[in-house]
């Protein structure tokens, strides 16, 4: 068995191969079944974790082996702006409403985490790790590390938040009778970042464009407000 574990310790390509294989498999499964709750990102994370435990692969080794994927996060996020560019003329008149909606969403997100965290007596480190839950992983990790949070916990919270938005966003909009594509785009982009934006893009090009704009604005606002929120914790 020692040789079995040594293989995974020495194979630097192992974490990358595992991640790509599992993700492609979960993507195929969702397309085959067409079941929304089989979110590839969430399902891949659930499947990969026990495999890492079984092979005695540490989180440090996994992160080192998948650095190339982390590097690609930023350009992948930027690519979401292509749909925004094509719809820019249609959005000019709605920019004030979009800004107000995104600002309200960011304040609500940060305020809710602060309120629940302080009310429940959570440690400062935990609150700081959860605060950037509604922004992209690239921004959330930077804020968490700078503020003294736990990056791995922040990553998990961001993935769960995005997956929930992807799975339940449409149902909530239907429940609240939100049918306007711009309003739905603001909701997806502000609350569930990139993963939610993929769901918004499935609804329509306009909804996807608004969601892309919203996640960008939400990221900037969160980056500005995060230090202020951190000071309130003490």
N, C-alpha and C positions, 0 to 999 in steps of 0.2 A: 504493500500500500504506500510505502514511502516513495517509491518511484512514481506512483500515480500522482501524488501531491506535488512531487518535484517538477513534473511536467508543467503543471499550471503555474508554479512559482517562477519557472524560467522562461515560459512562453509569453513574451511581451505582446504578441499579437492576439492572444487568447481573449482578453476582455472585449476588444474591438470586434472580433469575429463572432463572439457570443451575442453582443448587442445587436449587430446588423442582422444576424440570422433570426434571432427571436423577434425583432421588430418586423422584419419582412414576413415572418410566419403569422404574426398577429394581424398584420395588414391584410394578408391573404384571407385569413379567417373572417375578418369583419366584412370584406367585400363578398365573400362566399355566402355568409349567413345574413348579411345586411342588418345585423343587430347593433343598434346604436350603443348599447351598454358595453360592447366589446371594444372599448377604446384602445387602440394599439399602444399608446404610450403608457396608460395605466396598466394594461394587461402585461405588457413587456416588463414593466418594473416588478410586478407581482411574480412573474415567472423567473426573472433573473436573480432575485434575491436568494431564494433557496438553493439555486445552482451555485452561487458564490459561497454559501455556507457549506455545501456538500464538498466543494473543491478546495476549501480552506483559502479562498482568495480574499485578501484583505481589501477594505474599501480604498486604501491608498494605492494598492496595485491596480485596482479596477479603474480608478480615476486617471492614473498615469497612462494606462493602456488605451483609454478612450479620449485622450486629450485632443485628438484631431476632431472629434465630434463636438467637443466644447468650443474649439476654435471656429467651427462652421456655424455656430449658433448666431453670431452677429450678422454675417452676410445673409444667412437664411431669413433672419428677421427683416433685414433691409429689403430683401426681394418682395416682401409683402407690400411694399410701397408701389409696386408696378400697377396693381389694380387701383390704388389711390390716384395715381397720375392720370389714368384713363378717365376717371370720374371727377376730376378736380373742378371742372367747369360747373357741374351740377351741384357741387357742394358749397360753392362760394356763398350763396345766400343763407345757407344753414350753418355756417361756421360759428356764429354766436351761440346758437342753441346747442351745438355739439360741445363747445367749450364749457358751457354751463353744466351740461349733463355729465361730462367727464370729471369736472371739478367736484361736483356733488358726489359722484361715485367714489373718487379717491378719498375725499374727506370722510365719507361713510365707512369705507374699508379700514382706514387707519384708526378712526375713532372707535369702531367696534372692537378691533383687536386690543386697543389700549384699555377700553372700558372693561371688557371681559377679563383681560390679563390682570389688571389692577384689582378688580373685584374678587377674583379667585386667588389672589396672592401669588401669581406666577413669578418665577425668578426673572430678573431683568434680561438675562441671556435668552431665555425662551421667548419672551415678548419680542425682542429684537429679531429673533429668527423667523417669527411668524408675520411681522409687520409687512414685509414686501411680498406678500402672498399673491397679489393680483397683478404683478408685473412680469416681464420676461425673465427667464433664468439668468441671462447675462447681467441685467440690471440688479435683480434680486440678490444674486451671489455677491456682487460688488458691495452693495449696501450692507448686507449681513456681515461680511468680513470686516468692513470698515467700522461698523458699529459695535462689533464684539459678539455677534450672534454665532450660531452653529450652521455653517454652510450646507452640510448634508441634510439637516432638518429643513432648512429654507428650500432646498431643491425639492424635497418630498412634498412640502406644503404647496409649492408652486405647481407641481405636477397634479396633485389632487385637486387644487382649485380650478386649474384649467380643464381637467377631465370632467369635473362636476358641471362646469359651465357648458362644455360640449354636449354632455348627456342630458342635462336638465334645463338648459337655457331656453330651448324652444318651447318646452312645456310651461315654464314660468311665464314666458311672453304670451302664450296662448291663454293662460289662466288670468293674466292681468289685462287681456285684450289689447296687447301691444302689437299692432300690425304694420305700422310704418317702418319701412326698411332702414331708414336713418336711425330711428329710435332703437331698433333691434341691434343695429351695428354698434351703436354707442354702448349698449348693455353688454354685448359680447366682448368687445375690445377692452372696456374698462374693468370688467370683473374677472375675465378668464383669459386675458392676453393672447398669445399666439395660438394656443390650442382652441380657444373659443373662436378666434378669427377664422380658422379652417372650417369650423361649422358655419360661421356667417357667410363665408364664400360659397358654401354649398347652397345657401338659400338664394343668393343673387349676387351679381357683380357689385351692385351699389352697396348692399349690406356688408360685403367683404371689404370694400374700399373704406367705408365709414369705420368699420372695426379696426382696420389697419391704422387709420388716423388716430382713433381713440386710444389704442394701446400705446402709440408713440407719445401722445400728450400725457396719458396716465403715467407712463414711465418717467417723463420729465418732472411732472408734479410730485410724484412719489420721491424722486431723488432730492427735490428741494425741501419737501416737508418731513422727510425721514429724520434728519438731524434734530428738527424741532420736536418731533414726537419722542425721540430718544431722550431729550432733556426732561420731558415731563415725567418720565419713569423714575428719574433720579439716579 
